[in-house]
Amino acid sequence: MQIFRKISQLTRPYWPRIFGAIVLGLAVSGITAAIAWLVKPALDEILVQKKYEYIKFIPAGIVLLFVTKGLLHFGQMYLMQSAGMKLIREIRNKLYTHILYLPVGYFNRESSGMIISRVINDVGAFKGLVSTVIKTFVIAVPTVIFL
């Protein structure tokens, strides 16, 4: 529970970006479902009922949906990556400040490789939590539900 509280404190300044990304992600999920949902009526009208006049609207509709989906997906990815990068910068700055004030004996006990690994790899893994995990839950799960 303490870890979730700490993550919440660290991500609090970036929640407007994350919330915007969530909204855009839900829109991407909705458009993905709309594309799948519109295929059946289009095929029924054109192939089954032989109403060929609808065939001119389908390419424009598909292009419009995919362009809109692409723009929304770009916005969602930009906001999530931006929030993740800013969060990583803040955490690394705090970590560097903390390392500067550690006692000298700490550096005799820990290897420099371990310290560098914690600064680079562990903090980078936290970025994946913010940008990738939230994105997966925001896009993949609603898309499955909508479909």
Sequence and secondary structure as in RCSB ss.txt:
>XXXX:A:sequence
MQIFRKISQLTRPYWPRIFGAIVLGLAVSGITAAIAWLVKPALDEILVQKKYEYIKFIPAGIVLLFVTKGLLHFG
QMYLMQSAGMKLIREIRNKLYTHILYLPVGYFNRESSGMIISRVINDVGAFKGLVSTVIKTFVIAVPTVIFL
>XXXX:A:secstr
 HHHHHHHHHHGGGHHHHHHHHHHHHHHHHHHHHHHHHHHHHHIIIIIS  GGGGGHHHHHHHHHHHHHHHHHHH
HHHHHHHHHHHHHHHHHHHHHHHHHTS HHHHHHS HHHHHHIIIIIHHHHHHIIIIIHHIIIIIHHHHHH 
